[in-house]
Amino acid sequence: MTDFTPLREIAGDKLKLNEPLHRYTVARLGGPADALVIADSVDVLERTARLAWDHGWQTRILGGGANVLIGDRGFRGLIIINNAKAVKVHDDGRVICESGAGMIRLAHLCMDRGLAGAEWMVSVPGTVGGGVVNNAGAHGGEMSGSLTSAEIAFKDRPTETWTRDQMQYRYRESALKHNPQPLVVLRAELQFQTGADPAQLHAKADEFVAHRKRTQPPGASLGSMFKNPAGDYSGRLIEAAGLKGTQHGGVIISPLHGNFFVNTGTGTAADYLALIRLAQETVKAKFGVELELEVELMGEFA
Ligand SMILES: Cc1cc2nc3c(=O)[nH]c(=O)nc-3n(C[C@H](O)[C@H](O)[C@H](O)COP(=O)(O)OP(=O)(O)OC[C@H]3O[C@@H](n4cnc5c(N)ncnc54)[C@H](O)[C@@H]3O)c2cc1C
């Protein structure tokens, strides 16, 4: 068993051993991590990651846990929960965020200050760091539209500042996702347009939220399970395959939206995997389309 005590000096009582991960994911799933550190500042985030990398421990960062399906047997190694969430809004529309800042909160901060361009974030759970890595997006906006640069700690070199161009953003993709070495996004600088009317921005955001409520189920889920294939929608394909409402154990393919798999309360990662396979196999057999996961699998499954 790995000895994680060197982390105590950095993390103090924010180091937890054998900590259940379902507490840290939106879908309320995931067995225990050998060790978990809650990083309340960028300094602790970076020092914890670098210590872990130096020791060669298997290590992953979690922001809001909104896009990960963690196995029922948990994670062998260290999970760092990014809770560094300070945000500084400048008069010229520049916003400097610590990467653990929530996107929903950021949307509200910007709208309150009359900054346009963050409204799409109002219905997307998770952190700015997760959004930067995944190029999160909704309602016609996405992270690549606002990000100007990000400060990133890399395992194999000192911390660097990357521009948007270096990110090579595409639909839910970035160069960071495929970087061969572990990394942590520490801060992001975003640019929004000044001088907008806060009431109008909030009205637009309210429409986005209302649209979501009409079209997507509430409760514990992972958002969209699969990426949309070119020219089509995964939800439409899953519905056309007759799978809406299909239940396995404690997880159901939402009767409202075929691309949302909801944990009814007793769901397990194994239930999710069974439904993922069923959807992939059925859609492939009926329509010849390969559904590619948008959600990331992490840790040990059965
Ligand atoms: C109900 C619901 C609705 C959703 N709707 C949308 C939507 O409309 N559009 C959309 O794009 N997504 C959506 N999602 C998915 C999710 O909100 C996004 O993918 C979000 O960007 C995930 O952020 P996170 O902080 O939760 O990342 P996590 O799930 O915690 O992590 C995701 C990945 O990013 C990595 N990561 C996280 N933070 C960092 C960091 N600081 N540095 C390096 N790596 C990091 C993790 O290691 C992991 O590999 C939805 C999810 C849910 C549950």
The ligand as a MOL file (V3000), in Angstrom:
LIG
                    3D

  0  0  0     0  0            999 V3000
M  V30 BEGIN CTAB
M  V30 COUNTS 53 58 0 0 0
M  V30 BEGIN ATOM
M  V30 1 C -26.5710 17.4890 -15.9870 0
M  V30 2 C -25.3220 17.7300 -16.7950 0
M  V30 3 C -25.3850 18.5420 -17.9070 0
M  V30 4 C -24.2390 18.7630 -18.6860 0
M  V30 5 N -24.3150 19.5840 -19.7640 0
M  V30 6 C -23.2130 19.8330 -20.4860 0
M  V30 7 C -23.2430 20.7240 -21.6080 0
M  V30 8 O -24.2590 21.2830 -21.9510 0
M  V30 9 N -22.0970 20.9410 -22.2920 0
M  V30 10 C -20.9180 20.3500 -21.9320 0
M  V30 11 O -19.8990 20.6100 -22.5680 0
M  V30 12 N -20.8540 19.5000 -20.8910 0
M  V30 13 C -21.9520 19.2410 -20.1610 0
M  V30 14 N -21.8730 18.3800 -19.0970 0
M  V30 15 C -20.5930 17.7450 -18.7690 0
M  V30 16 C -19.7350 18.5980 -17.8080 0
M  V30 17 O -20.5110 19.6100 -17.2190 0
M  V30 18 C -18.5550 19.2270 -18.5270 0
M  V30 19 O -17.7830 18.2510 -19.2010 0
M  V30 20 C -17.6370 19.9850 -17.5650 0
M  V30 21 O -16.6790 20.6950 -18.3040 0
M  V30 22 C -16.9270 19.0450 -16.6060 0
M  V30 23 O -16.2250 19.8230 -15.6650 0
M  V30 24 P -15.7770 19.1830 -14.2980 0
M  V30 25 O -15.0480 20.2190 -13.5260 0
M  V30 26 O -16.9490 18.5680 -13.6170 0
M  V30 27 O -14.7940 18.0550 -14.8080 0
M  V30 28 P -14.5820 16.6070 -14.1500 0
M  V30 29 O -15.7470 15.7460 -14.5110 0
M  V30 30 O -14.2400 16.7360 -12.7230 0
M  V30 31 O -13.3000 16.1310 -14.9820 0
M  V30 32 C -13.4020 15.8720 -16.3520 0
M  V30 33 C -11.9940 15.6610 -16.9160 0
M  V30 34 O -11.2720 16.8840 -16.8430 0
M  V30 35 C -10.1050 16.7120 -16.0470 0
M  V30 36 N -9.9180 17.9310 -15.2590 0
M  V30 37 C -10.8430 18.5500 -14.4920 0
M  V30 38 N -10.3010 19.6730 -13.9550 0
M  V30 39 C -9.0350 19.7360 -14.4090 0
M  V30 40 C -7.9600 20.6480 -14.2110 0
M  V30 41 N -8.0800 21.7440 -13.4400 0
M  V30 42 N -6.7860 20.4040 -14.8400 0
M  V30 43 C -6.6370 19.3150 -15.6210 0
M  V30 44 N -7.6010 18.4080 -15.8370 0
M  V30 45 C -8.7850 18.6310 -15.2430 0
M  V30 46 C -10.3800 15.5050 -15.1760 0
M  V30 47 O -9.1820 14.8810 -14.7440 0
M  V30 48 C -11.1730 14.6460 -16.1290 0
M  V30 49 O -10.2840 14.0030 -17.0030 0
M  V30 50 C -23.0120 18.1520 -18.3130 0
M  V30 51 C -22.9510 17.3330 -17.1790 0
M  V30 52 C -24.0930 17.1250 -16.4230 0
M  V30 53 C -23.9930 16.2600 -15.2060 0
M  V30 END ATOM
M  V30 BEGIN BOND
M  V30 1 1 1 2
M  V30 2 1 2 3
M  V30 3 2 2 52
M  V30 4 2 3 4
M  V30 5 1 4 5
M  V30 6 1 4 50
M  V30 7 2 5 6
M  V30 8 1 6 7
M  V30 9 1 6 13
M  V30 10 2 7 8
M  V30 11 1 7 9
M  V30 12 1 9 10
M  V30 13 2 10 11
M  V30 14 1 10 12
M  V30 15 2 12 13
M  V30 16 1 13 14
M  V30 17 1 14 15
M  V30 18 1 14 50
M  V30 19 1 15 16
M  V30 20 1 16 17
M  V30 21 1 16 18
M  V30 22 1 18 19
M  V30 23 1 18 20
M  V30 24 1 20 21
M  V30 25 1 20 22
M  V30 26 1 22 23
M  V30 27 1 23 24
M  V30 28 2 24 25
M  V30 29 1 24 26
M  V30 30 1 24 27
M  V30 31 1 27 28
M  V30 32 2 28 29
M  V30 33 1 28 30
M  V30 34 1 28 31
M  V30 35 1 31 32
M  V30 36 1 32 33
M  V30 37 1 33 34
M  V30 38 1 33 48
M  V30 39 1 34 35
M  V30 40 1 35 36
M  V30 41 1 35 46
M  V30 42 1 36 37
M  V30 43 1 36 45
M  V30 44 2 37 38
M  V30 45 1 38 39
M  V30 46 1 39 40
M  V30 47 2 39 45
M  V30 48 1 40 41
M  V30 49 2 40 42
M  V30 50 1 42 43
M  V30 51 2 43 44
M  V30 52 1 44 45
M  V30 53 1 46 47
M  V30 54 1 46 48
M  V30 55 1 48 49
M  V30 56 2 50 51
M  V30 57 1 51 52
M  V30 58 1 52 53
M  V30 END BOND
M  V30 END CTAB
M  END
